[in-house]
Amino acid sequence: MKSRCIRLLLDFIRDERGPTAVEYGVMLALIIVVCITAVTTLGGNTKNSFSRASSVFGGSAS
């Protein structure tokens, strides 16, 4: 019984399918974080640009 449990544990550790799925999950999470950061930064820059243009042309920025 004990040797069977050890063998199952070693087989689980040697199996490379699990870590590959985890690596893809981590890569996907990093890509999502980069995209959210880029959209947030771009949105802030766009808002500032429109606010400056509105103040130059005398409009009211909301």
PDB file as gemmi writes it, atoms N, CA and C in Angstrom:
CRYST1    1.000    1.000    1.000  90.00  90.00  90.00 P 1                      
ATOM      1  N   MET A   1       0.833  -1.196   0.000  1.00  0.00           N  
ATOM      2  CA  MET A   1       0.000   0.000   0.000  1.00  0.00           C  
ATOM      3  C   MET A   1       0.874   1.255   0.000  1.00  0.00           C  
ATOM      4  N   LYS A   2       1.901   1.259   0.860  1.00  0.00           N  
ATOM      5  CA  LYS A   2       2.766   2.428   0.966  1.00  0.00           C  
ATOM      6  C   LYS A   2       3.559   2.640  -0.324  1.00  0.00           C  
ATOM      7  N   SER A   3       4.074   1.565  -0.902  1.00  0.00           N  
ATOM      8  CA  SER A   3       4.846   1.698  -2.134  1.00  0.00           C  
ATOM      9  C   SER A   3       3.944   2.141  -3.289  1.00  0.00           C  
ATOM     10  N   ARG A   4       2.682   1.727  -3.283  1.00  0.00           N  
ATOM     11  CA  ARG A   4       1.745   2.158  -4.318  1.00  0.00           C  
ATOM     12  C   ARG A   4       1.487   3.655  -4.204  1.00  0.00           C  
ATOM     13  N   CYS A   5       1.337   4.164  -3.007  1.00  0.00           N  
ATOM     14  CA  CYS A   5       1.124   5.603  -2.801  1.00  0.00           C  
ATOM     15  C   CYS A   5       2.349   6.397  -3.246  1.00  0.00           C  
ATOM     16  N   ILE A   6       3.519   5.896  -2.923  1.00  0.00           N  
ATOM     17  CA  ILE A   6       4.754   6.572  -3.332  1.00  0.00           C  
ATOM     18  C   ILE A   6       4.869   6.564  -4.845  1.00  0.00           C  
ATOM     19  N   ARG A   7       4.535   5.428  -5.479  1.00  0.00           N  
ATOM     20  CA  ARG A   7       4.587   5.342  -6.935  1.00  0.00           C  
ATOM     21  C   ARG A   7       3.598   6.317  -7.577  1.00  0.00           C  
ATOM     22  N   LEU A   8       2.400   6.416  -7.039  1.00  0.00           N  
ATOM     23  CA  LEU A   8       1.416   7.369  -7.567  1.00  0.00           C  
ATOM     24  C   LEU A   8       1.891   8.805  -7.403  1.00  0.00           C  
ATOM     25  N   LEU A   9       2.503   9.104  -6.280  1.00  0.00           N  
ATOM     26  CA  LEU A   9       3.019  10.452  -6.037  1.00  0.00           C  
ATOM     27  C   LEU A   9       4.151  10.777  -7.018  1.00  0.00           C  
ATOM     28  N   LEU A  10       5.051   9.843  -7.244  1.00  0.00           N  
ATOM     29  CA  LEU A  10       6.141  10.065  -8.187  1.00  0.00           C  
ATOM     30  C   LEU A  10       5.623  10.217  -9.614  1.00  0.00           C  
ATOM     31  N   ASP A  11       4.618   9.417  -9.981  1.00  0.00           N  
ATOM     32  CA  ASP A  11       4.019   9.566 -11.307  1.00  0.00           C  
ATOM     33  C   ASP A  11       3.374  10.943 -11.460  1.00  0.00           C  
ATOM     34  N   PHE A  12       2.730  11.413 -10.424  1.00  0.00           N  
ATOM     35  CA  PHE A  12       2.099  12.738 -10.459  1.00  0.00           C  
ATOM     36  C   PHE A  12       3.146  13.832 -10.621  1.00  0.00           C  
ATOM     37  N   ILE A  13       4.268  13.707  -9.940  1.00  0.00           N  
ATOM     38  CA  ILE A  13       5.331  14.708 -10.024  1.00  0.00           C  
ATOM     39  C   ILE A  13       5.978  14.701 -11.406  1.00  0.00           C  
ATOM     40  N   ARG A  14       6.146  13.525 -11.992  1.00  0.00           N  
ATOM     41  CA  ARG A  14       6.786  13.413 -13.304  1.00  0.00           C  
ATOM     42  C   ARG A  14       5.873  13.826 -14.458  1.00  0.00           C  
ATOM     43  N   ASP A  15       4.580  13.824 -14.235  1.00  0.00           N  
ATOM     44  CA  ASP A  15       3.622  14.165 -15.289  1.00  0.00           C  
ATOM     45  C   ASP A  15       3.761  15.639 -15.648  1.00  0.00           C  
ATOM     46  N   GLU A  16       3.985  15.933 -16.924  1.00  0.00           N  
ATOM     47  CA  GLU A  16       4.228  17.311 -17.354  1.00  0.00           C  
ATOM     48  C   GLU A  16       2.988  17.997 -17.892  1.00  0.00           C  
ATOM     49  N   ARG A  17       1.868  17.335 -17.945  1.00  0.00           N  
ATOM     50  CA  ARG A  17       0.661  17.961 -18.467  1.00  0.00           C  
ATOM     51  C   ARG A  17       0.119  19.023 -17.523  1.00  0.00           C  
ATOM     52  N   GLY A  18       0.197  18.804 -16.225  1.00  0.00           N  
ATOM     53  CA  GLY A  18      -0.303  19.756 -15.243  1.00  0.00           C  
ATOM     54  C   GLY A  18       0.457  21.075 -15.253  1.00  0.00           C  
ATOM     55  N   PRO A  19       1.779  21.039 -15.147  1.00  0.00           N  
ATOM     56  CA  PRO A  19       2.527  22.296 -15.165  1.00  0.00           C  
ATOM     57  C   PRO A  19       2.339  23.087 -16.457  1.00  0.00           C  
ATOM     58  N   THR A  20       2.148  22.409 -17.571  1.00  0.00           N  
ATOM     59  CA  THR A  20       1.950  23.106 -18.829  1.00  0.00           C  
ATOM     60  C   THR A  20       0.654  23.913 -18.781  1.00  0.00           C  
ATOM     61  N   ALA A  21      -0.409  23.333 -18.262  1.00  0.00           N  
ATOM     62  CA  ALA A  21      -1.677  24.050 -18.145  1.00  0.00           C  
ATOM     63  C   ALA A  21      -1.538  25.228 -17.186  1.00  0.00           C  
ATOM     64  N   VAL A  22      -0.802  25.047 -16.116  1.00  0.00           N  
ATOM     65  CA  VAL A  22      -0.583  26.133 -15.164  1.00  0.00           C  
ATOM     66  C   VAL A  22       0.216  27.252 -15.820  1.00  0.00           C  
ATOM     67  N   GLU A  23       1.221  26.902 -16.587  1.00  0.00           N  
ATOM     68  CA  GLU A  23       2.026  27.924 -17.274  1.00  0.00           C  
ATOM     69  C   GLU A  23       1.174  28.728 -18.248  1.00  0.00           C  
ATOM     70  N   TYR A  24       0.294  28.054 -18.983  1.00  0.00           N  
ATOM     71  CA  TYR A  24      -0.595  28.776 -19.897  1.00  0.00           C  
ATOM     72  C   TYR A  24      -1.539  29.695 -19.119  1.00  0.00           C  
ATOM     73  N   GLY A  25      -1.999  29.261 -17.984  1.00  0.00           N  
ATOM     74  CA  GLY A  25      -2.860  30.090 -17.159  1.00  0.00           C  
ATOM     75  C   GLY A  25      -2.150  31.330 -16.650  1.00  0.00           C  
ATOM     76  N   VAL A  26      -0.900  31.171 -16.243  1.00  0.00           N  
ATOM     77  CA  VAL A  26      -0.118  32.316 -15.766  1.00  0.00           C  
ATOM     78  C   VAL A  26       0.159  33.280 -16.910  1.00  0.00           C  
ATOM     79  N   MET A  27       0.494  32.755 -18.091  1.00  0.00           N  
ATOM     80  CA  MET A  27       0.729  33.623 -19.241  1.00  0.00           C  
ATOM     81  C   MET A  27      -0.534  34.398 -19.606  1.00  0.00           C  
ATOM     82  N   LEU A  28      -1.684  33.742 -19.577  1.00  0.00           N  
ATOM     83  CA  LEU A  28      -2.942  34.409 -19.880  1.00  0.00           C  
ATOM     84  C   LEU A  28      -3.232  35.506 -18.870  1.00  0.00           C  
ATOM     85  N   ALA A  29      -2.984  35.231 -17.599  1.00  0.00           N  
ATOM     86  CA  ALA A  29      -3.202  36.248 -16.564  1.00  0.00           C  
ATOM     87  C   ALA A  29      -2.287  37.453 -16.779  1.00  0.00           C  
ATOM     88  N   LEU A  30      -1.037  37.220 -17.122  1.00  0.00           N  
ATOM     89  CA  LEU A  30      -0.114  38.333 -17.377  1.00  0.00           C  
ATOM     90  C   LEU A  30      -0.535  39.144 -18.596  1.00  0.00           C  
ATOM     91  N   ILE A  31      -1.004  38.476 -19.630  1.00  0.00           N  
ATOM     92  CA  ILE A  31      -1.468  39.190 -20.818  1.00  0.00           C  
ATOM     93  C   ILE A  31      -2.678  40.051 -20.477  1.00  0.00           C  
ATOM     94  N   ILE A  32      -3.583  39.533 -19.686  1.00  0.00           N  
ATOM     95  CA  ILE A  32      -4.763  40.305 -19.278  1.00  0.00           C  
ATOM     96  C   ILE A  32      -4.359  41.522 -18.468  1.00  0.00           C  
ATOM     97  N   VAL A  33      -3.408  41.365 -17.552  1.00  0.00           N  
ATOM     98  CA  VAL A  33      -2.943  42.492 -16.741  1.00  0.00           C  
ATOM     99  C   VAL A  33      -2.318  43.566 -17.624  1.00  0.00           C  
ATOM    100  N   VAL A  34      -1.506  43.154 -18.595  1.00  0.00           N  
ATOM    101  CA  VAL A  34      -0.874  44.119 -19.503  1.00  0.00           C  
ATOM    102  C   VAL A  34      -1.931  44.851 -20.320  1.00  0.00           C  
ATOM    103  N   CYS A  35      -2.922  44.122 -20.812  1.00  0.00           N  
ATOM    104  CA  CYS A  35      -3.989  44.761 -21.596  1.00  0.00           C  
ATOM    105  C   CYS A  35      -4.782  45.755 -20.762  1.00  0.00           C  
ATOM    106  N   ILE A  36      -5.131  45.404 -19.550  1.00  0.00           N  
ATOM    107  CA  ILE A  36      -5.884  46.316 -18.682  1.00  0.00           C  
ATOM    108  C   ILE A  36      -5.058  47.557 -18.381  1.00  0.00           C  
ATOM    109  N   THR A  37      -3.768  47.375 -18.110  1.00  0.00           N  
ATOM    110  CA  THR A  37      -2.893  48.518 -17.843  1.00  0.00           C  
ATOM    111  C   THR A  37      -2.791  49.429 -19.055  1.00  0.00           C  
ATOM    112  N   ALA A  38      -2.650  48.840 -20.237  1.00  0.00           N  
ATOM    113  CA  ALA A  38      -2.541  49.637 -21.461  1.00  0.00           C  
ATOM    114  C   ALA A  38      -3.826  50.417 -21.727  1.00  0.00           C  
ATOM    115  N   VAL A  39      -4.964  49.778 -21.559  1.00  0.00           N  
ATOM    116  CA  VAL A  39      -6.246  50.456 -21.797  1.00  0.00           C  
ATOM    117  C   VAL A  39      -6.456  51.571 -20.783  1.00  0.00           C  
ATOM    118  N   THR A  40      -6.108  51.341 -19.534  1.00  0.00           N  
ATOM    119  CA  THR A  40      -6.259  52.367 -18.501  1.00  0.00           C  
ATOM    120  C   THR A  40      -5.361  53.563 -18.796  1.00  0.00           C  
ATOM    121  N   THR A  41      -4.117  53.299 -19.156  1.00  0.00           N  
ATOM    122  CA  THR A  41      -3.182  54.385 -19.470  1.00  0.00           C  
ATOM    123  C   THR A  41      -3.634  55.151 -20.707  1.00  0.00           C  
ATOM    124  N   LEU A  42      -4.020  54.427 -21.732  1.00  0.00           N  
ATOM    125  CA  LEU A  42      -4.479  55.065 -22.962  1.00  0.00           C  
ATOM    126  C   LEU A  42      -5.734  55.899 -22.707  1.00  0.00           C  
ATOM    127  N   GLY A  43      -6.636  55.395 -21.891  1.00  0.00           N  
ATOM    128  CA  GLY A  43      -7.852  56.138 -21.559  1.00  0.00           C  
ATOM    129  C   GLY A  43      -7.544  57.423 -20.808  1.00  0.00           C  
ATOM    130  N   GLY A  44      -6.618  57.351 -19.872  1.00  0.00           N  
ATOM    131  CA  GLY A  44      -6.224  58.547 -19.124  1.00  0.00           C  
ATOM    132  C   GLY A  44      -5.559  59.579 -20.014  1.00  0.00           C  
ATOM    133  N   ASN A  45      -4.689  59.123 -20.899  1.00  0.00           N  
ATOM    134  CA  ASN A  45      -4.019  60.043 -21.821  1.00  0.00           C  
ATOM    135  C   ASN A  45      -5.011  60.682 -22.778  1.00  0.00           C  
ATOM    136  N   THR A  46      -5.971  59.905 -23.243  1.00  0.00           N  
ATOM    137  CA  THR A  46      -6.989  60.433 -24.156  1.00  0.00           C  
ATOM    138  C   THR A  46      -7.848  61.476 -23.452  1.00  0.00           C  
ATOM    139  N   LYS A  47      -8.225  61.212 -22.221  1.00  0.00           N  
ATOM    140  CA  LYS A  47      -9.032  62.164 -21.455  1.00  0.00           C  
ATOM    141  C   LYS A  47      -8.267  63.476 -21.272  1.00  0.00           C  
ATOM    142  N   ASN A  48      -6.986  63.371 -20.932  1.00  0.00           N  
ATOM    143  CA  ASN A  48      -6.176  64.582 -20.754  1.00  0.00           C  
ATOM    144  C   ASN A  48      -6.051  65.361 -22.057  1.00  0.00           C  
ATOM    145  N   SER A  49      -5.880  64.652 -23.170  1.00  0.00           N  
ATOM    146  CA  SER A  49      -5.763  65.332 -24.467  1.00  0.00           C  
ATOM    147  C   SER A  49      -7.042  66.074 -24.822  1.00  0.00           C  
ATOM    148  N   PHE A  50      -8.184  65.448 -24.621  1.00  0.00           N  
ATOM    149  CA  PHE A  50      -9.455  66.103 -24.928  1.00  0.00           C  
ATOM    150  C   PHE A  50      -9.729  67.263 -23.969  1.00  0.00           C  
ATOM    151  N   SER A  51      -9.317  67.129 -22.719  1.00  0.00           N  
ATOM    152  CA  SER A  51      -9.503  68.230 -21.767  1.00  0.00           C  
ATOM    153  C   SER A  51      -8.659  69.438 -22.168  1.00  0.00           C  
ATOM    154  N   ARG A  52      -7.421  69.194 -22.577  1.00  0.00           N  
ATOM    155  CA  ARG A  52      -6.559  70.297 -23.033  1.00  0.00           C  
ATOM    156  C   ARG A  52      -7.123  70.943 -24.294  1.00  0.00           C  
ATOM    157  N   ALA A  53      -7.575  70.139 -25.234  1.00  0.00           N  
ATOM    158  CA  ALA A  53      -8.142  70.689 -26.472  1.00  0.00           C  
ATOM    159  C   ALA A  53      -9.410  71.478 -26.168  1.00  0.00           C  
ATOM    160  N   SER A  54     -10.200  71.000 -25.251  1.00  0.00           N  
ATOM    161  CA  SER A  54     -11.425  71.712 -24.890  1.00  0.00           C  
ATOM    162  C   SER A  54     -11.105  73.057 -24.235  1.00  0.00           C  
ATOM    163  N   SER A  55     -10.093  73.099 -23.399  1.00  0.00           N  
ATOM    164  CA  SER A  55      -9.737  74.364 -22.756  1.00  0.00           C  
ATOM    165  C   SER A  55      -9.141  75.351 -23.756  1.00  0.00           C  
ATOM    166  N   VAL A  56      -8.432  74.851 -24.767  1.00  0.00           N  
ATOM    167  CA  VAL A  56      -7.851  75.739 -25.788  1.00  0.00           C  
ATOM    168  C   VAL A  56      -8.968  76.344 -26.643  1.00  0.00           C  
ATOM    169  N   PHE A  57      -9.981  75.583 -26.963  1.00  0.00           N  
ATOM    170  CA  PHE A  57     -11.049  76.069 -27.817  1.00  0.00           C  
ATOM    171  C   PHE A  57     -12.180  76.735 -27.034  1.00  0.00           C  
ATOM    172  N   GLY A  58     -12.034  76.812 -25.727  1.00  0.00           N  
ATOM    173  CA  GLY A  58     -12.994  77.533 -24.896  1.00  0.00           C  
ATOM    174  C   GLY A  58     -14.239  76.760 -24.526  1.00  0.00           C  
ATOM    175  N   GLY A  59     -14.276  75.485 -24.757  1.00  0.00           N  
ATOM    176  CA  GLY A  59     -15.433  74.678 -24.378  1.00  0.00           C  
ATOM    177  C   GLY A  59     -15.344  74.270 -22.921  1.00  0.00           C  
ATOM    178  N   SER A  60     -16.413  73.722 -22.434  1.00  0.00           N  
ATOM    179  CA  SER A  60     -16.394  73.270 -21.045  1.00  0.00           C  
ATOM    180  C   SER A  60     -16.175  71.759 -21.018  1.00  0.00           C  
ATOM    181  N   ALA A  61     -15.200  71.341 -20.265  1.00  0.00           N  
ATOM    182  CA  ALA A  61     -14.906  69.915 -20.149  1.00  0.00           C  
ATOM    183  C   ALA A  61     -15.773  69.340 -19.049  1.00  0.00           C  
ATOM    184  N   SER A  62     -16.321  68.155 -19.301  1.00  0.00           N  
ATOM    185  CA  SER A  62     -17.163  67.546 -18.273  1.00  0.00           C  
ATOM    186  C   SER A  62     -16.503  66.367 -17.658  1.00  0.00           C  
TER     187      SER A  62                                                      
END                                                                             
